[in-house]
Amino acid sequence: MGLYDGYHFVGIHFAWWLIWVVIIFWIFATPYNIPGQRAKNRSALHLLKKRLTSGQINKEEFLEKRKLLQ
């Protein structure tokens, strides 16, 4: 009897399953802030700046609310 008994080499079958599990885990566990990808910045200050640039609030309201946030 050698290392190959009609099935798989010793440990190789298990190693391939382990590699696939690690790859799949890595794909789903990778954080969303990958370089080159748009980061989803949802902080209160970011939303306040967005409201200012869209014209929903004026500069005085922005400064007042920013002071409250800080």
N, CA, C, O and CB atoms as a CASP TS submission, in Angstrom:
PFRMAT TS
TARGET T0000
AUTHOR 0000-0000-0000
METHOD Language model
MODEL 1
PARENT N/A
ATOM      1  N   MET     1       0.836  -1.181   0.000  1.00  0.00           N
ATOM      2  CA  MET     1       0.000   0.000   0.000  1.00  0.00           C
ATOM      3  C   MET     1       0.884   1.248   0.000  1.00  0.00           C
ATOM      4  O   MET     1       1.774   1.389   0.838  1.00  0.00           O
ATOM      5  CB  MET     1      -0.952  -0.004   1.216  1.00  0.00           C
ATOM      6  N   GLY     2       0.635   2.123  -0.920  1.00  0.00           N
ATOM      7  CA  GLY     2       1.387   3.357  -1.000  1.00  0.00           C
ATOM      8  C   GLY     2       0.584   4.521  -0.438  1.00  0.00           C
ATOM      9  O   GLY     2      -0.409   4.341   0.266  1.00  0.00           O
ATOM     10  N   LEU     3       1.033   5.680  -0.760  1.00  0.00           N
ATOM     11  CA  LEU     3       0.321   6.874  -0.325  1.00  0.00           C
ATOM     12  C   LEU     3      -1.014   7.025  -1.051  1.00  0.00           C
ATOM     13  O   LEU     3      -1.915   7.701  -0.555  1.00  0.00           O
ATOM     14  CB  LEU     3       1.182   8.108  -0.551  1.00  0.00           C
ATOM     15  N   TYR     4      -1.142   6.414  -2.196  1.00  0.00           N
ATOM     16  CA  TYR     4      -2.352   6.559  -2.992  1.00  0.00           C
ATOM     17  C   TYR     4      -3.091   5.228  -3.015  1.00  0.00           C
ATOM     18  O   TYR     4      -2.594   4.248  -3.569  1.00  0.00           O
ATOM     19  CB  TYR     4      -2.020   7.033  -4.433  1.00  0.00           C
ATOM     20  N   ASP     5      -4.276   5.192  -2.414  1.00  0.00           N
ATOM     21  CA  ASP     5      -5.061   3.959  -2.337  1.00  0.00           C
ATOM     22  C   ASP     5      -6.331   4.068  -3.176  1.00  0.00           C
ATOM     23  O   ASP     5      -7.356   3.497  -2.803  1.00  0.00           O
ATOM     24  CB  ASP     5      -5.418   3.639  -0.876  1.00  0.00           C
ATOM     25  N   GLY     6      -6.293   4.771  -4.274  1.00  0.00           N
ATOM     26  CA  GLY     6      -7.471   4.926  -5.113  1.00  0.00           C
ATOM     27  C   GLY     6      -8.317   6.119  -4.723  1.00  0.00           C
ATOM     28  O   GLY     6      -9.291   6.432  -5.408  1.00  0.00           O
ATOM     29  N   TYR     7      -7.978   6.773  -3.670  1.00  0.00           N
ATOM     30  CA  TYR     7      -8.734   7.949  -3.243  1.00  0.00           C
ATOM     31  C   TYR     7      -7.871   9.193  -3.454  1.00  0.00           C
ATOM     32  O   TYR     7      -7.648   9.597  -4.595  1.00  0.00           O
ATOM     33  CB  TYR     7      -9.176   7.822  -1.749  1.00  0.00           C
ATOM     34  N   HIS     8      -7.395   9.793  -2.397  1.00  0.00           N
ATOM     35  CA  HIS     8      -6.559  10.983  -2.500  1.00  0.00           C
ATOM     36  C   HIS     8      -5.269  10.764  -1.730  1.00  0.00           C
ATOM     37  O   HIS     8      -5.183   9.899  -0.858  1.00  0.00           O
ATOM     38  CB  HIS     8      -7.303  12.229  -1.974  1.00  0.00           C
ATOM     39  N   PHE     9      -4.274  11.561  -2.066  1.00  0.00           N
ATOM     40  CA  PHE     9      -3.032  11.489  -1.298  1.00  0.00           C
ATOM     41  C   PHE     9      -3.334  11.891   0.134  1.00  0.00           C
ATOM     42  O   PHE     9      -4.302  12.608   0.390  1.00  0.00           O
ATOM     43  CB  PHE     9      -1.922  12.402  -1.914  1.00  0.00           C
ATOM     44  N   VAL    10      -2.522  11.438   1.054  1.00  0.00           N
ATOM     45  CA  VAL    10      -2.748  11.689   2.478  1.00  0.00           C
ATOM     46  C   VAL    10      -2.775  13.194   2.744  1.00  0.00           C
ATOM     47  O   VAL    10      -1.784  13.888   2.518  1.00  0.00           O
ATOM     48  CB  VAL    10      -1.651  11.004   3.337  1.00  0.00           C
ATOM     49  N   GLY    11      -3.903  13.689   3.220  1.00  0.00           N
ATOM     50  CA  GLY    11      -4.022  15.086   3.627  1.00  0.00           C
ATOM     51  C   GLY    11      -4.298  16.074   2.520  1.00  0.00           C
ATOM     52  O   GLY    11      -4.714  17.198   2.804  1.00  0.00           O
ATOM     53  N   ILE    12      -4.085  15.706   1.271  1.00  0.00           N
ATOM     54  CA  ILE    12      -4.277  16.651   0.176  1.00  0.00           C
ATOM     55  C   ILE    12      -5.751  17.018   0.023  1.00  0.00           C
ATOM     56  O   ILE    12      -6.077  18.185  -0.196  1.00  0.00           O
ATOM     57  CB  ILE    12      -3.738  16.065  -1.134  1.00  0.00           C
ATOM     58  N   HIS    13      -6.630  16.049   0.133  1.00  0.00           N
ATOM     59  CA  HIS    13      -8.059  16.311   0.017  1.00  0.00           C
ATOM     60  C   HIS    13      -8.505  17.302   1.099  1.00  0.00           C
ATOM     61  O   HIS    13      -9.233  18.254   0.817  1.00  0.00           O
ATOM     62  CB  HIS    13      -8.861  14.994   0.123  1.00  0.00           C
ATOM     63  N   PHE    14      -8.068  17.072   2.322  1.00  0.00           N
ATOM     64  CA  PHE    14      -8.399  17.965   3.428  1.00  0.00           C
ATOM     65  C   PHE    14      -7.809  19.356   3.195  1.00  0.00           C
ATOM     66  O   PHE    14      -8.454  20.363   3.487  1.00  0.00           O
ATOM     67  CB  PHE    14      -7.888  17.384   4.759  1.00  0.00           C
ATOM     68  N   ALA    15      -6.603  19.409   2.676  1.00  0.00           N
ATOM     69  CA  ALA    15      -5.944  20.695   2.431  1.00  0.00           C
ATOM     70  C   ALA    15      -6.714  21.517   1.405  1.00  0.00           C
ATOM     71  O   ALA    15      -6.856  22.729   1.569  1.00  0.00           O
ATOM     72  CB  ALA    15      -4.502  20.478   1.954  1.00  0.00           C
ATOM     73  N   TRP    16      -7.215  20.879   0.350  1.00  0.00           N
ATOM     74  CA  TRP    16      -7.986  21.617  -0.650  1.00  0.00           C
ATOM     75  C   TRP    16      -9.273  22.162  -0.059  1.00  0.00           C
ATOM     76  O   TRP    16      -9.644  23.297  -0.359  1.00  0.00           O
ATOM     77  CB  TRP    16      -8.301  20.727  -1.847  1.00  0.00           C
ATOM     78  N   TRP    17      -9.971  21.388   0.779  1.00  0.00           N
ATOM     79  CA  TRP    17     -11.178  21.884   1.439  1.00  0.00           C
ATOM     80  C   TRP    17     -10.844  23.058   2.344  1.00  0.00           C
ATOM     81  O   TRP    17     -11.586  24.040   2.390  1.00  0.00           O
ATOM     82  CB  TRP    17     -11.854  20.765   2.247  1.00  0.00           C
ATOM     83  N   LEU    18      -9.749  22.964   3.052  1.00  0.00           N
ATOM     84  CA  LEU    18      -9.329  24.044   3.935  1.00  0.00           C
ATOM     85  C   LEU    18      -9.014  25.309   3.136  1.00  0.00           C
ATOM     86  O   LEU    18      -9.379  26.411   3.546  1.00  0.00           O
ATOM     87  CB  LEU    18      -8.106  23.616   4.757  1.00  0.00           C
ATOM     88  N   ILE    19      -8.344  25.153   2.009  1.00  0.00           N
ATOM     89  CA  ILE    19      -8.035  26.312   1.159  1.00  0.00           C
ATOM     90  C   ILE    19      -9.320  26.978   0.674  1.00  0.00           C
ATOM     91  O   ILE    19      -9.426  28.204   0.709  1.00  0.00           O
ATOM     92  CB  ILE    19      -7.168  25.886  -0.048  1.00  0.00           C
ATOM     93  N   TRP    20     -10.298  26.189   0.221  1.00  0.00           N
ATOM     94  CA  TRP    20     -11.564  26.759  -0.254  1.00  0.00           C
ATOM     95  C   TRP    20     -12.322  27.468   0.860  1.00  0.00           C
ATOM     96  O   TRP    20     -12.900  28.532   0.641  1.00  0.00           O
ATOM     97  CB  TRP    20     -12.439  25.668  -0.856  1.00  0.00           C
ATOM     98  N   VAL    21     -12.321  26.885   2.048  1.00  0.00           N
ATOM     99  CA  VAL    21     -13.006  27.519   3.183  1.00  0.00           C
ATOM    100  C   VAL    21     -12.349  28.857   3.514  1.00  0.00           C
ATOM    101  O   VAL    21     -13.041  29.842   3.770  1.00  0.00           O
ATOM    102  CB  VAL    21     -12.988  26.589   4.425  1.00  0.00           C
ATOM    103  N   VAL    22     -11.035  28.894   3.509  1.00  0.00           N
ATOM    104  CA  VAL    22     -10.317  30.137   3.794  1.00  0.00           C
ATOM    105  C   VAL    22     -10.610  31.185   2.721  1.00  0.00           C
ATOM    106  O   VAL    22     -10.823  32.351   3.055  1.00  0.00           O
ATOM    107  CB  VAL    22      -8.799  29.875   3.884  1.00  0.00           C
ATOM    108  N   ILE    23     -10.627  30.808   1.462  1.00  0.00           N
ATOM    109  CA  ILE    23     -10.912  31.755   0.376  1.00  0.00           C
ATOM    110  C   ILE    23     -12.326  32.303   0.502  1.00  0.00           C
ATOM    111  O   ILE    23     -12.532  33.510   0.375  1.00  0.00           O
ATOM    112  CB  ILE    23     -10.725  31.081  -0.999  1.00  0.00           C
ATOM    113  N   ILE    24     -13.290  31.447   0.746  1.00  0.00           N
ATOM    114  CA  ILE    24     -14.680  31.907   0.868  1.00  0.00           C
ATOM    115  C   ILE    24     -14.839  32.792   2.092  1.00  0.00           C
ATOM    116  O   ILE    24     -15.522  33.814   2.024  1.00  0.00           O
ATOM    117  CB  ILE    24     -15.648  30.709   0.951  1.00  0.00           C
ATOM    118  N   PHE    25     -14.222  32.423   3.211  1.00  0.00           N
ATOM    119  CA  PHE    25     -14.278  33.262   4.404  1.00  0.00           C
ATOM    120  C   PHE    25     -13.648  34.620   4.132  1.00  0.00           C
ATOM    121  O   PHE    25     -14.186  35.646   4.548  1.00  0.00           O
ATOM    122  CB  PHE    25     -13.571  32.575   5.581  1.00  0.00           C
ATOM    123  N   TRP    26     -12.522  34.637   3.442  1.00  0.00           N
ATOM    124  CA  TRP    26     -11.829  35.897   3.134  1.00  0.00           C
ATOM    125  C   TRP    26     -12.692  36.804   2.274  1.00  0.00           C
ATOM    126  O   TRP    26     -12.713  38.016   2.486  1.00  0.00           O
ATOM    127  CB  TRP    26     -10.500  35.619   2.423  1.00  0.00           C
ATOM    128  N   ILE    27     -13.406  36.237   1.304  1.00  0.00           N
ATOM    129  CA  ILE    27     -14.266  37.035   0.423  1.00  0.00           C
ATOM    130  C   ILE    27     -15.376  37.711   1.221  1.00  0.00           C
ATOM    131  O   ILE    27     -15.644  38.897   1.027  1.00  0.00           O
ATOM    132  CB  ILE    27     -14.872  36.152  -0.685  1.00  0.00           C
ATOM    133  N   PHE    28     -16.024  36.968   2.116  1.00  0.00           N
ATOM    134  CA  PHE    28     -17.151  37.523   2.844  1.00  0.00           C
ATOM    135  C   PHE    28     -16.744  38.316   4.081  1.00  0.00           C
ATOM    136  O   PHE    28     -17.532  39.130   4.562  1.00  0.00           O
ATOM    137  CB  PHE    28     -18.076  36.424   3.240  1.00  0.00           C
ATOM    138  N   ALA    29     -15.559  38.108   4.604  1.00  0.00           N
ATOM    139  CA  ALA    29     -15.123  38.812   5.806  1.00  0.00           C
ATOM    140  C   ALA    29     -14.304  40.056   5.500  1.00  0.00           C
ATOM    141  O   ALA    29     -13.937  40.791   6.416  1.00  0.00           O
ATOM    142  CB  ALA    29     -14.320  37.887   6.674  1.00  0.00           C
ATOM    143  N   THR    30     -14.015  40.303   4.237  1.00  0.00           N
ATOM    144  CA  THR    30     -13.236  41.473   3.856  1.00  0.00           C
ATOM    145  C   THR    30     -14.041  42.737   4.150  1.00  0.00           C
ATOM    146  O   THR    30     -15.210  42.819   3.772  1.00  0.00           O
ATOM    147  CB  THR    30     -12.840  41.407   2.358  1.00  0.00           C
ATOM    148  N   PRO    31     -13.444  43.718   4.813  1.00  0.00           N
ATOM    149  CA  PRO    31     -14.179  44.951   5.092  1.00  0.00           C
ATOM    150  C   PRO    31     -14.524  45.693   3.813  1.00  0.00           C
ATOM    151  O   PRO    31     -13.889  45.497   2.777  1.00  0.00           O
ATOM    152  CB  PRO    31     -13.371  45.853   6.012  1.00  0.00           C
ATOM    153  N   TYR    32     -15.519  46.534   3.893  1.00  0.00           N
ATOM    154  CA  TYR    32     -15.993  47.246   2.706  1.00  0.00           C
ATOM    155  C   TYR    32     -15.071  48.373   2.279  1.00  0.00           C
ATOM    156  O   TYR    32     -15.155  48.817   1.134  1.00  0.00           O
ATOM    157  CB  TYR    32     -17.364  47.797   2.955  1.00  0.00           C
ATOM    158  N   ASN    33     -14.197  48.854   3.147  1.00  0.00           N
ATOM    159  CA  ASN    33     -13.313  49.960   2.798  1.00  0.00           C
ATOM    160  C   ASN    33     -12.061  49.445   2.098  1.00  0.00           C
ATOM    161  O   ASN    33     -10.951  49.562   2.619  1.00  0.00           O
ATOM    162  CB  ASN    33     -12.932  50.760   4.050  1.00  0.00           C
ATOM    163  N   ILE    34     -12.249  48.884   0.932  1.00  0.00           N
ATOM    164  CA  ILE    34     -11.153  48.366   0.131  1.00  0.00           C
ATOM    165  C   ILE    34     -10.568  49.530  -0.670  1.00  0.00           C
ATOM    166  O   ILE    34     -11.323  50.311  -1.247  1.00  0.00           O
ATOM    167  CB  ILE    34     -11.631  47.205  -0.811  1.00  0.00           C
ATOM    168  N   PRO    35      -9.243  49.662  -0.717  1.00  0.00           N
ATOM    169  CA  PRO    35      -8.650  50.754  -1.500  1.00  0.00           C
ATOM    170  C   PRO    35      -9.139  50.721  -2.945  1.00  0.00           C
ATOM    171  O   PRO    35      -9.197  49.660  -3.567  1.00  0.00           O
ATOM    172  CB  PRO    35      -7.115  50.670  -1.463  1.00  0.00           C
ATOM    173  N   GLY    36      -9.486  51.884  -3.466  1.00  0.00           N
ATOM    174  CA  GLY    36      -9.989  51.983  -4.827  1.00  0.00           C
ATOM    175  C   GLY    36     -11.496  51.873  -4.902  1.00  0.00           C
ATOM    176  O   GLY    36     -12.085  52.058  -5.966  1.00  0.00           O
ATOM    177  N   GLN    37     -12.123  51.571  -3.775  1.00  0.00           N
ATOM    178  CA  GLN    37     -13.575  51.474  -3.740  1.00  0.00           C
ATOM    179  C   GLN    37     -14.114  52.667  -2.964  1.00  0.00           C
ATOM    180  O   GLN    37     -13.456  53.155  -2.045  1.00  0.00           O
ATOM    181  CB  GLN    37     -14.041  50.128  -3.100  1.00  0.00           C
ATOM    182  N   ARG    38     -15.296  53.138  -3.322  1.00  0.00           N
ATOM    183  CA  ARG    38     -15.873  54.280  -2.624  1.00  0.00           C
ATOM    184  C   ARG    38     -16.264  53.879  -1.208  1.00  0.00           C
ATOM    185  O   ARG    38     -17.008  52.921  -0.999  1.00  0.00           O
ATOM    186  CB  ARG    38     -17.095  54.829  -3.390  1.00  0.00           C
ATOM    187  N   ALA    39     -15.751  54.628  -0.243  1.00  0.00           N
ATOM    188  CA  ALA    39     -16.085  54.362   1.156  1.00  0.00           C
ATOM    189  C   ALA    39     -17.441  54.982   1.478  1.00  0.00           C
ATOM    190  O   ALA    39     -17.757  56.079   1.019  1.00  0.00           O
ATOM    191  CB  ALA    39     -14.988  54.918   2.108  1.00  0.00           C
ATOM    192  N   LYS    40     -18.225  54.278   2.261  1.00  0.00           N
ATOM    193  CA  LYS    40     -19.527  54.774   2.669  1.00  0.00           C
ATOM    194  C   LYS    40     -19.363  55.536   3.978  1.00  0.00           C
ATOM    195  O   LYS    40     -19.408  54.953   5.062  1.00  0.00           O
ATOM    196  CB  LYS    40     -20.552  53.613   2.817  1.00  0.00           C
ATOM    197  N   ASN    41     -19.174  56.846   3.860  1.00  0.00           N
ATOM    198  CA  ASN    41     -18.974  57.682   5.033  1.00  0.00           C
ATOM    199  C   ASN    41     -20.322  58.259   5.439  1.00  0.00           C
ATOM    200  O   ASN    41     -20.864  59.117   4.742  1.00  0.00           O
ATOM    201  CB  ASN    41     -17.935  58.814   4.756  1.00  0.00           C
ATOM    202  N   ARG    42     -20.865  57.801   6.550  1.00  0.00           N
ATOM    203  CA  ARG    42     -22.182  58.225   7.000  1.00  0.00           C
ATOM    204  C   ARG    42     -22.116  58.944   8.343  1.00  0.00           C
ATOM    205  O   ARG    42     -23.067  58.882   9.122  1.00  0.00           O
ATOM    206  CB  ARG    42     -23.110  57.029   7.097  1.00  0.00           C
ATOM    207  N   SER    43     -21.013  59.620   8.622  1.00  0.00           N
ATOM    208  CA  SER    43     -20.913  60.330   9.892  1.00  0.00           C
ATOM    209  C   SER    43     -21.848  61.540   9.871  1.00  0.00           C
ATOM    210  O   SER    43     -22.252  62.009   8.807  1.00  0.00           O
ATOM    211  CB  SER    43     -19.446  60.770  10.166  1.00  0.00           C
ATOM    212  N   ALA    44     -22.182  62.032  11.049  1.00  0.00           N
ATOM    213  CA  ALA    44     -23.086  63.179  11.159  1.00  0.00           C
ATOM    214  C   ALA    44     -22.486  64.410  10.485  1.00  0.00           C
ATOM    215  O   ALA    44     -23.200  65.171   9.832  1.00  0.00           O
ATOM    216  CB  ALA    44     -23.394  63.482  12.635  1.00  0.00           C
ATOM    217  N   LEU    45     -21.189  64.604  10.642  1.00  0.00           N
ATOM    218  CA  LEU    45     -20.538  65.761  10.017  1.00  0.00           C
ATOM    219  C   LEU    45     -20.573  65.652   8.496  1.00  0.00           C
ATOM    220  O   LEU    45     -20.775  66.648   7.802  1.00  0.00           O
ATOM    221  CB  LEU    45     -19.084  65.889  10.503  1.00  0.00           C
ATOM    222  N   HIS    46     -20.377  64.450   7.985  1.00  0.00           N
ATOM    223  CA  HIS    46     -20.439  64.246   6.534  1.00  0.00           C
ATOM    224  C   HIS    46     -21.832  64.575   6.003  1.00  0.00           C
ATOM    225  O   HIS    46     -21.968  65.236   4.973  1.00  0.00           O
ATOM    226  CB  HIS    46     -20.063  62.795   6.175  1.00  0.00           C
ATOM    227  N   LEU    47     -22.860  64.115   6.704  1.00  0.00           N
ATOM    228  CA  LEU    47     -24.232  64.399   6.277  1.00  0.00           C
ATOM    229  C   LEU    47     -24.546  65.891   6.379  1.00  0.00           C
ATOM    230  O   LEU    47     -25.272  66.439   5.550  1.00  0.00           O
ATOM    231  CB  LEU    47     -25.230  63.594   7.120  1.00  0.00           C
ATOM    232  N   LEU    48     -23.996  66.535   7.395  1.00  0.00           N
ATOM    233  CA  LEU    48     -24.199  67.978   7.547  1.00  0.00           C
ATOM    234  C   LEU    48     -23.547  68.742   6.396  1.00  0.00           C
ATOM    235  O   LEU    48     -24.128  69.692   5.872  1.00  0.00           O
ATOM    236  CB  LEU    48     -23.632  68.463   8.894  1.00  0.00           C
ATOM    237  N   LYS    49     -22.341  68.328   6.004  1.00  0.00           N
ATOM    238  CA  LYS    49     -21.666  68.959   4.865  1.00  0.00           C
ATOM    239  C   LYS    49     -22.448  68.740   3.576  1.00  0.00           C
ATOM    240  O   LYS    49     -22.535  69.628   2.728  1.00  0.00           O
ATOM    241  CB  LYS    49     -20.240  68.410   4.713  1.00  0.00           C
ATOM    242  N   LYS    50     -23.008  67.561   3.445  1.00  0.00           N
ATOM    243  CA  LYS    50     -23.801  67.255   2.255  1.00  0.00           C
ATOM    244  C   LYS    50     -25.047  68.141   2.183  1.00  0.00           C
ATOM    245  O   LYS    50     -25.425  68.602   1.106  1.00  0.00           O
ATOM    246  CB  LYS    50     -24.205  65.774   2.250  1.00  0.00           C
ATOM    247  N   ARG    51     -25.678  68.374   3.330  1.00  0.00           N
ATOM    248  CA  ARG    51     -26.853  69.255   3.369  1.00  0.00           C
ATOM    249  C   ARG    51     -26.477  70.683   3.011  1.00  0.00           C
ATOM    250  O   ARG    51     -27.241  71.376   2.339  1.00  0.00           O
ATOM    251  CB  ARG    51     -27.508  69.221   4.756  1.00  0.00           C
ATOM    252  N   LEU    52     -25.292  71.135   3.457  1.00  0.00           N
ATOM    253  CA  LEU    52     -24.829  72.487   3.138  1.00  0.00           C
ATOM    254  C   LEU    52     -24.588  72.633   1.637  1.00  0.00           C
ATOM    255  O   LEU    52     -25.008  73.619   1.031  1.00  0.00           O
ATOM    256  CB  LEU    52     -23.541  72.817   3.918  1.00  0.00           C
ATOM    257  N   THR    53     -23.920  71.667   1.048  1.00  0.00           N
ATOM    258  CA  THR    53     -23.602  71.769  -0.380  1.00  0.00           C
ATOM    259  C   THR    53     -24.841  71.636  -1.259  1.00  0.00           C
ATOM    260  O   THR    53     -24.874  72.167  -2.369  1.00  0.00           O
ATOM    261  CB  THR    53     -22.588  70.706  -0.765  1.00  0.00           C
ATOM    262  N   SER    54     -25.860  70.930  -0.769  1.00  0.00           N
ATOM    263  CA  SER    54     -27.075  70.799  -1.578  1.00  0.00           C
ATOM    264  C   SER    54     -28.017  71.984  -1.401  1.00  0.00           C
ATOM    265  O   SER    54     -29.010  72.099  -2.119  1.00  0.00           O
ATOM    266  CB  SER    54     -27.801  69.515  -1.222  1.00  0.00           C
ATOM    267  N   GLY    55     -27.705  72.879  -0.433  1.00  0.00           N
ATOM    268  CA  GLY    55     -28.525  74.070  -0.250  1.00  0.00           C
ATOM    269  C   GLY    55     -29.680  73.884   0.720  1.00  0.00           C
ATOM    270  O   GLY    55     -30.536  74.763   0.821  1.00  0.00           O
ATOM    271  N   GLN    56     -29.730  72.787   1.425  1.00  0.00           N
ATOM    272  CA  GLN    56     -30.805  72.556   2.388  1.00  0.00           C
ATOM    273  C   GLN    56     -30.653  73.438   3.627  1.00  0.00           C
ATOM    274  O   GLN    56     -31.647  73.835   4.236  1.00  0.00           O
ATOM    275  CB  GLN    56     -30.836  71.087   2.798  1.00  0.00           C
ATOM    276  N   ILE    57     -29.404  73.745   4.001  1.00  0.00           N
ATOM    277  CA  ILE    57     -29.152  74.643   5.123  1.00  0.00           C
ATOM    278  C   ILE    57     -28.172  75.714   4.667  1.00  0.00           C
ATOM    279  O   ILE    57     -27.449  75.524   3.689  1.00  0.00           O
ATOM    280  CB  ILE    57     -28.599  73.866   6.363  1.00  0.00           C
ATOM    281  N   ASN    58     -28.148  76.852   5.384  1.00  0.00           N
ATOM    282  CA  ASN    58     -27.205  77.914   5.018  1.00  0.00           C
ATOM    283  C   ASN    58     -25.944  77.802   5.878  1.00  0.00           C
ATOM    284  O   ASN    58     -25.832  76.919   6.729  1.00  0.00           O
ATOM    285  CB  ASN    58     -27.859  79.321   5.186  1.00  0.00           C
ATOM    286  N   LYS    59     -25.011  78.702   5.641  1.00  0.00           N
ATOM    287  CA  LYS    59     -23.705  78.622   6.297  1.00  0.00           C
ATOM    288  C   LYS    59     -23.829  78.800   7.815  1.00  0.00           C
ATOM    289  O   LYS    59     -23.150  78.110   8.575  1.00  0.00           O
ATOM    290  CB  LYS    59     -22.757  79.682   5.718  1.00  0.00           C
ATOM    291  N   GLU    60     -24.687  79.716   8.254  1.00  0.00           N
ATOM    292  CA  GLU    60     -24.855  79.951   9.685  1.00  0.00           C
ATOM    293  C   GLU    60     -25.404  78.703  10.388  1.00  0.00           C
ATOM    294  O   GLU    60     -24.931  78.338  11.464  1.00  0.00           O
ATOM    295  CB  GLU    60     -25.790  81.148   9.922  1.00  0.00           C
ATOM    296  N   GLU    61     -26.387  78.059   9.789  1.00  0.00           N
ATOM    297  CA  GLU    61     -26.933  76.831  10.367  1.00  0.00           C
ATOM    298  C   GLU    61     -25.862  75.733  10.405  1.00  0.00           C
ATOM    299  O   GLU    61     -25.772  74.968  11.365  1.00  0.00           O
ATOM    300  CB  GLU    61     -28.164  76.353   9.559  1.00  0.00           C
ATOM    301  N   PHE    62     -25.061  75.675   9.349  1.00  0.00           N
ATOM    302  CA  PHE    62     -23.995  74.681   9.290  1.00  0.00           C
ATOM    303  C   PHE    62     -23.002  74.881  10.429  1.00  0.00           C
ATOM    304  O   PHE    62     -22.643  73.932  11.126  1.00  0.00           O
ATOM    305  CB  PHE    62     -23.273  74.751   7.941  1.00  0.00           C
ATOM    306  N   LEU    63     -22.560  76.130  10.613  1.00  0.00           N
ATOM    307  CA  LEU    63     -21.575  76.403  11.659  1.00  0.00           C
ATOM    308  C   LEU    63     -22.145  76.119  13.050  1.00  0.00           C
ATOM    309  O   LEU    63     -21.441  75.604  13.919  1.00  0.00           O
ATOM    310  CB  LEU    63     -21.102  77.857  11.573  1.00  0.00           C
ATOM    311  N   GLU    64     -23.409  76.451  13.256  1.00  0.00           N
ATOM    312  CA  GLU    64     -24.049  76.210  14.544  1.00  0.00           C
ATOM    313  C   GLU    64     -24.154  74.698  14.834  1.00  0.00           C
ATOM    314  O   GLU    64     -23.849  74.242  15.937  1.00  0.00           O
ATOM    315  CB  GLU    64     -25.448  76.862  14.568  1.00  0.00           C
ATOM    316  N   LYS    65     -24.582  73.957  13.845  1.00  0.00           N
ATOM    317  CA  LYS    65     -24.741  72.507  14.029  1.00  0.00           C
ATOM    318  C   LYS    65     -23.397  71.796  14.133  1.00  0.00           C
ATOM    319  O   LYS    65     -23.263  70.814  14.864  1.00  0.00           O
ATOM    320  CB  LYS    65     -25.546  71.912  12.877  1.00  0.00           C
ATOM    321  N   ARG    66     -22.396  72.295  13.396  1.00  0.00           N
ATOM    322  CA  ARG    66     -21.063  71.696  13.496  1.00  0.00           C
ATOM    323  C   ARG    66     -20.481  71.919  14.880  1.00  0.00           C
ATOM    324  O   ARG    66     -19.812  71.041  15.426  1.00  0.00           O
ATOM    325  CB  ARG    66     -20.125  72.276  12.428  1.00  0.00           C
ATOM    326  N   LYS    67     -20.734  73.101  15.453  1.00  0.00           N
ATOM    327  CA  LYS    67     -20.262  73.392  16.802  1.00  0.00           C
ATOM    328  C   LYS    67     -20.909  72.438  17.805  1.00  0.00           C
ATOM    329  O   LYS    67     -20.254  71.983  18.742  1.00  0.00           O
ATOM    330  CB  LYS    67     -20.564  74.857  17.178  1.00  0.00           C
ATOM    331  N   LEU    68     -22.190  72.136  17.609  1.00  0.00           N
ATOM    332  CA  LEU    68     -22.883  71.200  18.497  1.00  0.00           C
ATOM    333  C   LEU    68     -22.296  69.798  18.390  1.00  0.00           C
ATOM    334  O   LEU    68     -22.192  69.089  19.391  1.00  0.00           O
ATOM    335  CB  LEU    68     -24.378  71.167  18.172  1.00  0.00           C
ATOM    336  N   LEU    69     -21.914  69.398  17.184  1.00  0.00           N
ATOM    337  CA  LEU    69     -21.367  68.063  16.981  1.00  0.00           C
ATOM    338  C   LEU    69     -19.982  67.901  17.593  1.00  0.00           C
ATOM    339  O   LEU    69     -19.612  66.814  18.036  1.00  0.00           O
ATOM    340  CB  LEU    69     -21.309  67.751  15.507  1.00  0.00           C
ATOM    341  N   GLN    70     -19.230  68.978  17.615  1.00  0.00           N
ATOM    342  CA  GLN    70     -17.869  68.898  18.138  1.00  0.00           C
ATOM    343  C   GLN    70     -17.897  69.218  19.588  1.00  0.00           C
ATOM    344  O   GLN    70     -16.855  69.212  20.242  1.00  0.00           O
ATOM    345  CB  GLN    70     -16.915  69.840  17.399  1.00  0.00           C
TER
END
